[in-house]
Amino acid sequence: MIRPATLADLPALVALEQELFGPDAWSEELVRQEIEGLGRRFVVADDLSGYAVTMTAGDIVDLLRIGVRPDARRTGIASRLLDELLVDTEGASRMLLEVSVANAPALGFYVARQFSVIDVRPHYYRDGSEALVMCRWLPGAAREHTATAHD
């Protein structure tokens, strides 16, 4: 089951963040800000084996993180987390994210979930690797586009 994160989840989320992202992990204060932040959606698997965070600004939903514990990968958790974040995005036209060019499993996941590469950010990560900027058009945007195309 996927549910909103709470402050009671903070210690487990900080530990998982550190395990998954090492030197690029968010601090406890940053995780707290993401849980409580305006325009943020922070969802977790009920057993805290995975989490995902978005920030909405205007008509863009920025997918900030999807993290899944290594022993829980390839079980559908990331898909369920993303599906939850795609609910209630009617005011947004697209979802954006950045992913390392070196992260082949994540790239495959995002391509399979209808994201396309729209830009490259050189030297984006601490190790100097590039980030691919990916975009997925949201259902509300398709409806609006279809409606105006028939006018």
N, C-alpha and C positions, 0 to 999 in steps of 0.2 A: 504494500500500500504506500502511496505517496501522500505526503502531508506537508503543511507549512512548517518551517523550522521555528523553534522557540529558543529563548535564552537558556532553557534547561539543556538543550543540545550542544551548547557552546563548547564545553570541554572536549566532547567526542569529535566535533567538527574541526576544532583547532588541531587536534591530534591527527585526524585524517588529512587535513590540508597539509600539514607538515610532512606526513608520510608520502603524499602524492607529489607535492611540488617542491620539497626541499628548500633550497635558498630562495626560490621564487614564491614561497608560501605566504599567504596573508597572515598578518599578526592577529592575535586574539582581538585586539581593538578593531581591526578592519573587518574581521568576521562578524563581530557584534554590530558594526555599522551597517553591514550588508543585511543582517537579519532585521534590523530596526529601520533601515533607511527608507526615505520617501522615494516612491517610484521603483522600489526593489521588490522582487519576488524571490524568495529563498525557499526551496522545497527539498525535502529529504525522503529517502526510503525509510520506512518505519523502523527498520533495524539499524539505521544509520550507516548502511554499507555504501551509500552514495548520496550525492547532493548536487543541486544545480541552482544557479543564481542568474537572474536577469535584472537589467535596469532599463526602464522605459523613459524616454525623453521625446516628447512630440510624437511623431509617427514612426519612431524607430525603437525596437526592442533589441538591446545589446545583450547577447548571451555572454556573461562574464566568466562562468565556470560550469563545467560538468566534471565531477570527480567520482570515481567508483573504486572501492577497495580492490586491490589486485585479485584476491581470491573470489570476488563476486563479479568479475568482468565476464562478458559474453553470456550473461543470464537475462538480458533484456532490461536491466535496471536503467541504464543510460537512456534507452528509448522511452521508458515510462516517465522518467524525469522530464525529458524534452517534451513529450506529449502533454504533460501537465502544464508546462510553461507556454505551450501553444494555445491553451484554453484562455479565453477572455483577452484576446489581443485585438478586438474589433477596432480600436482606435489607431492601430499601428498598420503600416503598409508592409514593413519588412523586418526581419530579424537579421542582425549582423553578428559576426564573431571573428576572432583572430585565432589561428592555429599554426603551430610550428610546421614548417615544411618537412621537418625530420619526424613528425608524428604520423606515420603511415596509418596506424589503426584508427586514429581520430579522423584523419582525412577521409578514409573509406566510410566511416560512420556518417560523417556530415554529407558526403556526396550521396550516399544511400538515402538520406533524409531530406533530399531536394535542395541542398545548399550548393551554390556555385561560387567559384573564385571570381572576385571582382577587382582585387588589387593585391599588391605585395608591399610589405613594410620591411625594408632592409634593416638588419642589425636590431631587430625588435626585442629579442630575448637577451637575458644576461650573458648567455654563452655566445652571442653574436649572430645567432641563426635568424633567418627571415621568418616573418609571419605571413601567412596568406589570409587576406580578408575575404570572408565568405558571406554570402547573402542568400536568404530564403524569402521569397515573397509570401506574404500571409494571406489567408483566405479572404479576409475583409478587403484587401487591396484588389484581389482578383474580381470580387463582386463589383466593386466600384468601377474598375476598369471595364468590365463587361457591360455594366449598366450605361456608362458614358459612350461606349463604342456603338451602341444601338440607338443613341439619341438622334 
